[in-house]
Amino acid sequence: MYRGNPHSGGQGVYTKYLTRELALMGHRVEVFSGPPYPEVDRDVGLHRLPSLDLYREPDPFRVPKLSEFKDVFDIGEFLLMATGAFPEPRSFGWRLRRELYPSLGQFDVVHDNQSLSWSVLRMQQAGVPVVASIHHPITVDRRLSLEYAESLKQRLGLLRFYGFVRMQCLVAARLRHVLTVSNASARDIAREMGVDLRRMAVGPVGVDMDVFRPLPLDKEQGLVVTTASADVPLKGLRYLIEAVAILRSTGSLKDLHLVVMGPTKQESPVQRLVQRLGLGDRIRFVGKVSTTEMVQYYSKCQVAVVPSLYEGFSLPSIEAMACGAPLVVTDGGALPEVVDSEGSESALVVRAGDAEALAQAIGRLLDNPEIGVKLSKNALIHVRNNYSWRRSAESALQMYQRAIEEAR
């Protein structure tokens, strides 16, 4: 349940592949989703819960036409947005209650994909077995966004936007069965959201190695790639840009150039930083790319970087490793656990928020391709051994069984 952009962000990918594996294992799976709707296999049912879709591209924060308002939920959704709040967790819960409650008896278990709305808690209180996935505590996003706000007005706007976080924390702390994606995320959810560790289980996400795989492409000299939303402080892109400036100043890496995959806005703080540092000829923002293009970039780059200040897991890390890209990550959140959970030496790990450390690690790989070859080989083994969607589905099934047994 909840929304899931199939081409951007972890929730849509998680929904697509987890439901596919559950269906392949013989289970009946029905997805209830608001827009953007996830991609699901034909054996998986998709129940669309239309909303005003106020954050859709290319016109987020739009004002709907009067004819678009169909019910009181639409009015409530718009009023929340108009006052600066992010309404989707709440408004999805309203619509879910209307659509799902009459047929609840048909399902053995309900799996919430981090909407954490009051409606989810009410289902549990009604005796329905409920499992909630929490990928990481959104309190971290809120804290970092506030820390990097450029004005008091922006801070006040962010506080209003993240108003839904209080609801999510209250709901999460009362849920009996929470599934998360890493041990680091479990600890942070316990600390930040008040969820008892004994109620949580860890089930890492997977990667489709039929899609994300090394392609027989020549390495492009000096190519560094990253996948990040340029406007989200959590992703740490500013530190990677500063690292490129440090490397350029040495004069020894004349071929160095960075490609940034992911959404960005003109005149964003990151764009202004690139202009201020005079890096327009070294950094290229290619926007959202197809999966095919992403695999090509990962396959031909000399270095892939995940510069995040925090990650509850990191799909980009395992996708890059699955493509054989020599990888540099920070120690933010679960990243060290994801890339090196068994001492596999599959990536270089540096301190989060440290541009100098990023520059040193990137320069080391660019100057010593043989180190990158070793990391790539180790990374492929590490990903194959640890990150399959079948394993993710098995972890979810164990939690479902627990929830069902305790609800009897």
ABEGO torsion letter per residue (X at the ends): XEBBBAABEAAAAAAAAAAAAAAAAGBBBBBBBBOBBBBBBAABBBBBBBBAGAABOABBGBBBBAAABABAAAAAAAAAAAAGBBAAAAAAAAAAAAAAAAAAAABABBBBBGAGBAAAAAAAAAGBBBBBBBABBAAAAAAAAAAABABAAAAAAAAAAAAAAAAAAAAAAABABBBBABAAAAAAAAAAAGBBAAABBBBBBBBBAAABBBBBBBBBBGBBBBBBBAABAAAGAAAAAAAAAAAAAAGABAABBBBBBEBBBBGBAAAAAAAAAGAAAABBBAEBBBAAAAAAAAAABABBBBABABBABGAAAAAAAAAGBBBBBBABEAAAAAAAAAGAGABBBBBBGBAAAAAAAAAAAAABAAAAAAAAAAAAAAAAAABBAAAAAAAAAAAAAAAAAAAX
